[in-house]
Amino acid sequence: MSLFRVERMGAQGDGVAVAEDGARVFAPLTLPGEQVEVRGKGERAEAVRVVEPSADRVEPPCPHFGVCGGCALQHWAMAPYTDWKVGLIREALSRDGIETDAAPAFTVQPGSRRRVALHARKQGRNVVLGFKTRKSWDVVPITTCTIADPRIVAALPALRTLAAPFFEHAKSAPTLHVTVTATGLDVDVTGVEAKGGGLSADARVRAADAAAAMDLARLTLAGDMVYLARLPMVRFGKAAVALPPGGFLQAAMDAERVMAAAVTEAVGAAPRVADLFCGAGAFTFPLAERSGVIAYDASPGAIDALTGGRAGTPGLKAIEAAARDLYRRPMLASEMKKLDAVVFDPPRAGALEQAREIANSAVPLVVAVSCNPQTFARDAAVLVAAGFTLERVLPIDQFLWSAHVELVGVFRR
């Protein structure tokens, strides 16, 4: 074992520790300024003992922290932790030569995560349910979760019972994707072995009985209906939308509201707007209160949900929605001739080809939402090179105590 001094936090939330001889390692669960005793070889190591703790070290609020791989930074005081997350955005932009104003970060509260993925494993006759351990495929059984919505935490015992019928095949490793909706919990199960005819009728009945006993809104198996008591509903602006099975939803409701408010404030009363990678309409519906919207997303289920929500919501401007894979068929510059603004919220991979089409258009205003500062910066560089200015960014920390940070960026020609 050797002594190391932690210089800074790496982009993945591990401390970058340096020894007297200049050797560097990534040491999880450490903080800048700490002297730590490290064990291990290569770039990755484990801090065995904190010799000199940082003044910013705090007591983690979750009893599973350190073993559970879900959170990496509960031991860090909130102010420096938040500054570090904003710094991730600034660093990503600076590498592409972009500087801009950053608004104060919005950080969600503990207990606000409305969707989680719980891994189920069989131990003898018992089922354990939890998150993967750090640096392992093993599952740490959880009895509580500091970041999850209390309704998910309260349902943990029943969710363990619900998982049991999905172990019919030895190779099954079920994951329960649990979402809190306005009408109850929605669960989509993946990781179940499909060979040999998939889940038997008996197992489906037992799963449906378990779902009924815990009053789930819906239970699906990789999107296939197993049990339905009522449609899982979410609200986007004025619209009530039936969430498709396994459909994308922002992790925290408060973060979604802040992002939607930032998007609509930037767009203002622009008459004609495109909402690209629109999902089920988290931004589409708030935008449609003042603007006509063209909405595209690759998921037909999301578009069906959006269309259904539109039909039941009076008082909105026109919404044209269609399923379209914007990676294979980005909206072309020629299709943007009558647009006053474009909003795009792609997956982590970003949307380079779509950014190039926007850059080649005459659209005067772009609002980009991203969950990856690196791909955001890459796409932003394309827009800046075409004459846009990145006026400001709003950092959004909805994945609390993780290394992930989201942002909303406003570009204007």
Secondary structure, DSSP 8 states (H G I E B T S, - for coil): -EEEEEEEE-TTS-EEEE-TT--EEEETT--TT-EEEEE-SSSB-EEEEEEE--TTB---S-TTBTTBSS-S-TTB-HHHHHHHHHHHHHHHHHHTT---EE---EE--TT-B-EEEEEEEEETTEEEEEEEBTTSS-EEE-S--SSB-HHHHHTHHHHHHHHGGGGSSTT---EEEEEEETTEEEEEEE----TTTSS-HHHHHHHHHHHHHTT-SEEEETTEEEEESS--EEEETTEEEE--TT----SBHHHHHHHHHHHHHHHTT-SEEEEES-TTTTTHHHHTTTSEEEEEES-HHHHHHHHHHHHT-TT---EEEEE--TTTS---GGGGTT-SEEEE---TT--HHHHHHHHTS---EEEEEES-HHHHHHHHHHHHHTT-EEEEEEEEE-STTSS--EEEEEEE-
